[in-house]
Amino acid sequence: MKVASHHLRCTECGAVITGDAVNSIFRCPQCNGLYDVIYPWSESVARPAAGPEHNLPNPSALRWLWQERRTSMLPVDQSGVWRFRDLLPIVSAPEKVVTLREGNTPLYDLPRCAKAAGVDWLLAKHQGMNPTGSFKDTGMTAALSVAADRGFEWVACASTGNTSAAMAAYAARAGLRSIVFIPEGKIAWGKLSQSMDYGALTIQLKTDFDGCVRILTELVTRFPIYLLNSVNPYRLEGQKTPAFEMMEQLDWQVPDHIIVPGGNLANSSALGKGFMEMRHLGMIPRAPKVSVIQAEGANPLYRWYTDSNRLMRPVTAETRATAIRIGNPASWRKAANVIDALGGWCEQVSEQEIALAKAQIGAEGVGCEPASAVTYAGLKKLVALGKVQREERTVLILTGHTLKDSNYTIDYHRGELLTEAENAQISAADQALHASLRKPPVVLDPDTDTVMRRLESHMKQAQPA
Ligand code: F0G
């Protein structure tokens, strides 16, 4: 890794600064735009006229090196983020890296979900299989390593729960002190427990996620606290690496379509950046489409796409998928650029569709948190709209582990998740699917005959297709 091997470029006005010149809110002082990390080899960076390719990393050498590192015992090599460090040289030395061996997440096939959606091929990249149970670890190892490298003592984030869990864990590993701002009563308990377990100062604000962001943005201008929300462009450098890892896992055969949940809209931006960088470097011949799916009650990007004036209007967000209960997404412009550049869509899905999709993924033995299930619900919608064809090869990005929000799952199976009014809107076909998927716990007397009778009646029931 080399020092000063990158710059930051404003995604709005194009101003370029050095990494250490950035202000505490990671916004361009001229136009308030967010930054992207750029490298001497980035697509937009002019190279000397003579030998224009001389400073481009060599694709075959990189592939070989990344594969080779899999056999190493070094923590930076074992990390599924830092194994790709040649394309994210953002810390001054490998020893500065703070890692929990994140990444290295599985790619599962979902044959029953594929069949039910009307496609031949469907995979899920399960980012919930990261050390703290969400995709946030890949971004946090990157940005927190930069914070440690730059000598910060305090780090902070506003969060719907997963960012805070990841930040608290990585800060603890690095011996930094962390402060978490979460909307009171609006995050899943599993996530709240993590930030306490990892020793963060956890502040529950009586507001929503967007309110937490507002307060924290003011605080970091007054105290030397390093901001670890996804406006921090180094987060996205870590979060682009699952794109590299996915391509290795697919033996460099590019899928047609990647589907990502949309909240603050950084993850879709990061994965798109990863694919575009690989395409630019000649590692892949083309990039997949990237589609973003939002919950109907937290759908500002969807609205922007359907608004004839193309105005971004923040919404008051409401969804049981608490991870994506975000009404004013910071990275919406970056995400829209990715969707437009790669040719995907932005869709919205209802609470009923999210619940069904989550149960269907769970029934494949994979499981995920509600915010992740919007991807499958969105795929079904895109197929129904004729936007995705049967033979297209899609990868869903499952962002969080099912245990993050077990209350949601229990409520669903007990039939207590949706209101009567919501249930009444479900089609007969979907009602039947719900009925076959719901597995509420059965309470019986401790008597063998009673248990036998229950088992016999259970065995006669049809299994979901
Ligand atoms: N899925 C999960 C499980 C999440 O936790 C989040 C975001 C998203 C999807 C959306 O990703 O914001 O990059 O579009 N969670 C953040 C948090 C906001 O604070 O944990 P995004």
Residues whose N, C-alpha, C, O or C-beta is under 5 A from the ligand:
A	BS01	F0G	A158 S159 T160 G161 N162 T163 S164 P261 G262 G263 N264 L265 A266 N267 A323 A371 S372 T399 G400
